[in-house]
Amino acid sequence: MEPQLQIALEKQNPWWFKKPYETGIPRLSYYPELQKYLNTPEILLILGARRTGKSTLLYQLISSLKASPEAILFINLDEPLFQSKAEDPAFLSTLIEEYLLQHKDIQKYYIFIDEVQNYKHWVQTIKTLHDVNKQLKFVLTGSTSVLLKNAVSTRLSGRYFTTIVYPLAYKEYLDFTDIPKPSLLQKRQAVNTYLQFGGFPRVVLEKDELLKQDILKNYFQTIYLKDIIYPHKVRSNKDVFDLLYFVLSNMGTLFSYTNVGKTLNISPDTVKEYLSYAEQSYLLYIVMKYDPSVRKQLANQRKIYCVDTGLVNSVSFKFSENRGRLIENLVFMTLIKNQKEVFYHKEASECDFVVRDGRKITQAIQVTLSLQEESVKKRELKGLMEAINNYNLKEGFIVTEAEKETMEVEGKKIHIIPLYGWLEQTNS
């Protein structure tokens, strides 16, 4: 092995020399499938936006292993030296095979590869090594969902499990901020901060609010450049930035590719293409109108939400002026973190979210800052009741900033819940 490569690997694998390494605040209890999949022969893919804590989870998995230190090989492909080998089809397989030759007596090897998408030939390399050597257990992380498409879905079919890691869920956030049993006042303060700065672990742990904002801007820039501009060789950086700024400033509102294109003077096809890149990087989520017909779903307008409210605040509008939209975004992402299939409902009126379980809609949720104004209350109830009746539900939910009440409308129960209460009861 080249001396430079050996030195780089030794820096990335401190357990070889019984040196300490940082494992961060435990999160494995929130991702029990990781340890379950760690004990299977299949490849484990850990996906999610950058800076959500995937690398730290790898270290936590490594620290949980009972294997000898030499049985664990960690390769971070964000390392500049390794990035310089991205086009070399033999690089990764040679690196791993040379390592195996150095440690022949080990019965099972754990190969952890961070940011695997940085290596162009990773799919074929991992497939070949996985198929040929049953002693190898691969655990890979990536920051783009394109990993699961095209080549992966065909070449690795039946060979992998996948888990998506998100910014901290609400209960994780309380753990990180050391508020295990908050008072009502602490709950409101915690939710307010969570809403403003989001759940990226590094941001949550930072005490300085100005520095939090700087970190979030840096995260957005990193995702924008490394997962959208560079890998897709986008020529017009300005068009991408203008589009992202526009959709983040209008999250939760209905849009079409044509209308956005007209507003920004970009073709509808280009809007669709750039938004797909942002989806693949886990930055944005596009929500469809619910319809049993997939064809009709595709023909309707869409909504967009962001992976983290802190990112939204760092890039687009002022926090205090758009709390209602931020709460809506947070409710949506909480549903996604709980692995819900989410749509919006719209016929004569609109309901923000309907949740599908199998083939059936099982929940309807409206989100609004407050119901104090009678016109707002009337509008929100109208949309919610339409969804409840359409899908034969017995109850519905309205998530507000602070209001709490249960009422009955036309024989249906309507639960008005403050955001902190809803976050608690959704187990996230």
N, C-alpha and C positions, 0 to 999 in steps of 0.2 A: 504494500500500500504506500502511495506517495506520502512523504513526511508531512506535507501541508494538510492532507486529508486526515491523517492520523491525529495530528495536533487539534484540528477542528473537532473531530469526534471525541477526543478526550475532554475537551472543554464542555461538550454537550452531554457527557455521561459521567458526572461526578461520582456516582455510586460505585464505579469501577475502583475508585481509590478511597472509598469510604469517606468521601467528603460530604458535608451537608448540602442540601439543596432545598429551595423554597417550594413548598406545596400549597401555600395560600390557605384561605379559609375553606374548610371542607364543604364540598357541594355534592359528593357522590350520593348522598341520601336522596337528593332530588333527581338523580339519574340512575335509578337502580338497575336499569337495563344494561348499563355499561359493564358492571361487574358480572352480570348474567352472561352477556355476550363475550366477555373476556375468557370465559371457560368453554367456549365452543370453538370448533375448528375454523369457522367462517371468518372472513375478513370483517373487521369492524370499522365502519366509516363514521366519524364524528364531524358533523357539518354545522355551519352557522356563520353569521357575520363575524368580521374581524373584531378582536378585542372583547369577545363575549366570555372568554375564559377557557377555550378549548385546550390550549397548551397546559394551563394549570391543572385541568382535569386529567391530562395525560400523566403529569407528575404525581397526582393523587392515586391514579391507577398503578403507577410504577411502585409507589411506596406501599401499596396494599399487597403486592405480590410476595409470595414466599420463595420465589426463585432466587438462585445465586445471582450476584451483581453482573457477572459475565454473560448471563443468559439474556440480559436486557440491552438492546441496542436502540438508542434514540437518535433520530436524524432530523434536524430542523432545516428544511429546504429553503427557508428564508435567509439562511447563511449566505453571504455574498459569494464565497468560494464555491458553494454548491450551485448557486444560481448561474454561475459562469459555465456550468456543465449541463445546463438545461436542455441543450440541443444534442447532447451526446447519448445515443441510444444504448450504449454499453455502461454508462457511468454507474447508475444505481445498482444494477445487478452485480457488477464487478465489486462495488463497495461492499455489498452485503455478503457476497460469496467469499471475498477475502477475509471478512470478519469471521465467518463460519469456520474457515480453515484455521484461524488462529485459536479457535475454541472448539475443538473436535469432540470433546468428551461430553458435551451438554446434550441432554435428551430432548429438551424443548426450548425454543428461542422465542422471545417476544420482541418483535420489531415495531417500534413506534416511529411513525413518519409524520412530521408536522408540516402543514401547508403543502400537501402533496401535489396540488395543481401547478406548482412552480416548475415541476419536471415534466417536460412534454411527453415523454414515453412511459409515464408511470403505469398506465393501465396494462399494457402488454407485459411490462416488467413484473408487476405484482402478480398478474395472472399466471405467468410462467413459473415464478418461484413458488407460488401457492400450490399449483398443481403438481409440481415435481417434488417438493420437499414438505412432507406432512409434519415435520418438526417445527415449522414456522407458523407463528401466530402474528398476523399483521393487524395493527391498530393505526388508522390513518386519520388525519384531520384535513379539512378543506374549507375554504371560504367562498365557495361558489357551488350552487346546486346543479350546474352543468355537469358536475362530476357524475350525477346519477342518470345522465341522458346519453343518448347515442351509443358511443363505444362502451361505456360502463354497463348500461342496461343489457347489452348483448354479450360482450366479452366476459363480464363478471356475473352474469345471470346465475342465480342460485348459489353464489359463492360469498355473499356479503349480507351483513345487517347494517342498519343505519340509525343514527340518533342525531337529532338537531339540538344544538345548544343555543339558548337565547340569553339576552341580558337578564339580570336577576329578576325572578318573580318576586311578588310583594313579600311573601314570608321569608324568602332568602334575603331580601333587602333588610328586613327587620333583624335577621341574624347578623348580617354584616355590620349593621349600625348598633348592634348590641342592645336591642329593645325587644327582648323575648316576650314580655307581658306588658305592653304599653297601656297607659291610662287613656281615657277618651281624648284629652287634650294632646297627648303624645301621638295618638293615632292620626288626628287631624294634621298635626305638624309633619308627621312622617310622610303621610300621603301627599301633602303639598310639596315637600322636597323631592319625593319620588317622582311626582308629576313634572316638576321643573327640570330636574337634572337626569332623570332616567335611571336605568339599572345597570349600566356598564360597571363591572366590579371596580376597576381602577378609579372611576369617577366617584362612585359611592364612598370609597375609602378616603378620598381627598377631602380635607377640611376647608381649604381655601376656595370660596365660590368663584372667584375670578379665574383661578387655575382650573376649576372644573370646566368652565366654559371654553378655555383654551384647549383642554384635552379633547373635548367633544368636537371642536372645530377641526382639530388634527385628525380625529377618527374619521370624520366625514371626508376630509381630503384624502386620507389613505384609501378608503373604500372607493371613492370617486376615481382615483388614479389607478390603483393596483388591481381593482376588480372590474372596472368598467372601461376606462380609457385605454390602458396599456394592453390587456389581453385581447380586446376586440379591435385594436388598431383603429380607434375612432379618430377621424380627422378633425372634426369640429368640436373642440373642447367647449367652446362657448355655447353651442346648441345644447349639449348635454347638461351643462351647469344651469342654463336658463330653464330647461325642462324640469330638472330636479327641484330647483328653487320654486318654480311655479306649482308643482304638484304638492310639495311639502307645505306651501302656503295655502293650499286649498284642499287639504286632506279631509276626507269624509264627505266631500261634495261630489255630485254626479258629474261624470265627464265622458266624452267620447274622443277617440283619437283624432277625428276630423276637427272637432271644435278646438281642441288644444293646439293642433297644428295650425289652424287659422290664427289663433291668438299669438302664437310665437313665430309664425311665418316658417314653419317646418312642415314637411309632407307628413300625412297621417301614417304612412308606412315607416317613416323614420321615427316618429313618436313611439309607435308600437315597438320598434326594434330597440330603441334606447331604454324604454321602460322594461323590456324583457331582460336587458342586461342588469338593470337595477334590481329586478326580482331575483335573478340568478345569484346576485351577491348578497341576498337576504336583507337588503336595505329597505325595499318596498314590498308591500303586499297588495295585490289587486283583488277586489271583492266583486263578485258577480251578483246580479239579481237572481233570486231563486225562481226557477221554472222547471217543472219536470222534464221539459224538452231542452236538451243541451243546445240545440240549434237556436232556440229562442233566447236562451241565456247569453249566447255569444253575440246576438244581435242587439242586446240592450246596453245601456250605459253602465259604466263601472264606477267603483269608488277606490280610492287609494289610501293606504295607511302606512306608517313608518315603523320600523322595528323598535324604535326607542323614542320616547317623547323628549328626552334630553337632546338628541340629535336635531329634532325638529326645532326646538328653541334656539339651538346654537346657529342654525342656518337661516331660518325664515323669520317668523313674526315674534312680536313681544309676548312674553308669557302671560302677563296680566290681561291682555286684550283677547286672548283666545282660549281661555280655560275650558270652555265647553267642548271645543274640538279636541283639545288635548285629552280630556276625560274620555271622550269617545274613542280616541286612538288607544288609550290605555286599556279600556274595556275590550276592544278588539284583540289587542296583543295578548291579554290575559286569557281570552278564549283560545287563541292559537297555541299558547304555551300549554294549555290543558288539552291539546290535541282535538279541538272541536273543528267541525266543518262548518264554516260560517258564510252566510249570504246576507243580502239585504232584501227587504220586501217592498214592493211598490206596485200599487194599482191606483185606486182613487186617492189613497194616502200612502205615506211611507213609514216603515218601521226600520230602525237602524240595523238591527241584526236579527236574523233567525238562524237557529242552530239545527243542523240535520244530523240525525243518528241513524245510520243505515239508509233507508229510503224515506224516512219519516222526519218531518220537522217536529222537534220536541221542545223548543224554547223560543220565546220572542222577547227581545230586549230593546227598550228605548233608552237613549242617553241624552240628558240635557243638564245644563248648569243649575237651573232652578225651575220650579213650577209655581213660583209666586205670582207671576203674571197670568191672568185668567186665559188670555189668548194662547199663551204657550201651553198651558195645561190642557186646554181643549184640543190643540193640534196634536200633542204627544199622545193623548189618550185615544184620539181618533185613529191614528196610525197603528197604535198597539192593538186596539180592539179589532181593527180590520185583519191584522195578522193572526190574532188569537182565533177569530171566527173562521178565517180561511183554512187554518190548519188544525181545527178542532182541538184547541188547547183549553185547559181548565184555568190557566193563570198566565200572567205576564209580569214583566219587571220594568221599572223605570229607575235607572241609576242617575242620581243627582249628586251634587257636590256635598250637601249636608242634610237634606231633608229625609224624614222617615215617617212612613204611614202605610197602613194596609186598608184598602177600600174594596168595595164590591161594585162592579159595573156590569149590568145586564147578566147577572148571575156568575160573573167571572171574577176571580180574585186578582187584584192589582197590587203588587208589592212595590212601594216606593222606598228605595234603599240608598243610603249615603254611600259614596264611593268606597270609603274604608270598610264598611260593613259588607259590601258586595265582594271586595277583594278577599276578605277573610273567609267568606262562605264558599268561594270558588276554589279554595284550597291552593292558593298560589300567592 
